[in-house]
């Protein structure tokens, strides 16, 4: 082996040229078998990623769609936003900079176009969910949130009658009884609290969990009566956080496996306890039916349809999984929505006054407020809608997979196998579709003839507002949520004068979101009305 030394002259001294030295060293290394393998082993991954980046930027079927360059070649920006709990803010920024359709990853788009809702979520055959956005089912049994195809159809058909208008009418006494317990609890607590100030989010969590547990299991957790802050409430946000991070890392092998093992180990005790508790409660509810005890709840249509044949009805493991999912989702969404509505009302005194006026003039006594009576209060309905618009409890983007042959979505050709979804929170607060999009204006949802209707919102595009999604994967519990949220909020407004405490974070709306927003404590001073 010989090495030829290349020299240059500097001030009369012969000196080896740096480039020549590097070339000589590389030549020497490549002539050595061991180093030859090492160099090529390091070179090929680099070459692969460089060529992949060039392809993604200039030749990929999605290269024509706007978006940040780094996101076009790597999922790292998306993963970072998810780990930070700030994906909704990241999507807001991207759509503000790049428009209605944005490339957020090498093979993924998000859209905020109103016309995309029907093309994505009402399409037949149904577009599949992106598996990377799904948390694996517990004990191998899917829920309505994760099941696909025939399995999802079978489950939804089994549960649907439990969420019908008729079922809701029969479930009214349950919802009304807990709304009354909620007011009684506030009366007990505020009188002994320092400065009559309570964390309202905590008590909204109690009523949300008690209602949904009773409707699911036939018995509540007695949070309103006995201070039972069940472990599901305490552990939900941790589970949601780990789940969102795990999903965002699912493209990064082996990091996803490592994180998954850590998550499973950290939450093993909590998951086992929840599963055991759920199985026991479901058994108890089914035994009630066997004993001839009749009641109307989410389980009523399931009675007699539990089987292991998978042809119709639902298996026992699926029933357990769905029950657990319903309780967790239902309680947390109610808590987040009611906390947000209360905060926004108290930050907007005129809006708060208008709601007070409507609620307090509609009845003479608190007991007259019921699920049916609050349905006739348009400003209350508008407050709930505007709350969901401006700060949806689940600010996600509902990704689906385009069929291999590709399809047109809102007038744009989307290549096959592309992952695409509507960025729900961004669509609901985009200046493309809403006047003063980040302002809290329930007036935008009022009917034309209402005294507080405001024409400045007449051009708002309500087709961009689908807080419960649409199609066969829309929220089955939306009517129950609306009934509960309206009644609890109306009773609170009727019974108390509310004032936002200085203890509440001034930037309360600035929250992290892992599947759902994680609200900060909401400290409110209560003064009971003299009626």
Helices and strands as residue ranges (DSSP letters): E 7-10, E 13-16, H 18-30, H 33-58, H 69-73, H 76-84, H 87-98, E 101-105, E 108-111, H 116-121, E 128-129, G 131-133, G 138-140, H 149-160, G 161-163, H 165-192, G 194-196, E 197-199, H 200-217, H 223-226, H 231-248, H 255-290, G 300-302, H 316-347, H 349-362, G 366-368, H 371-374, H 378-390, E 400-401, E 407-409, E 412-414, E 419-422, H 424-428, G 442-445, G 455-457, G 462-464, G 471-473, H 478-495, E 496-500, E 523-528
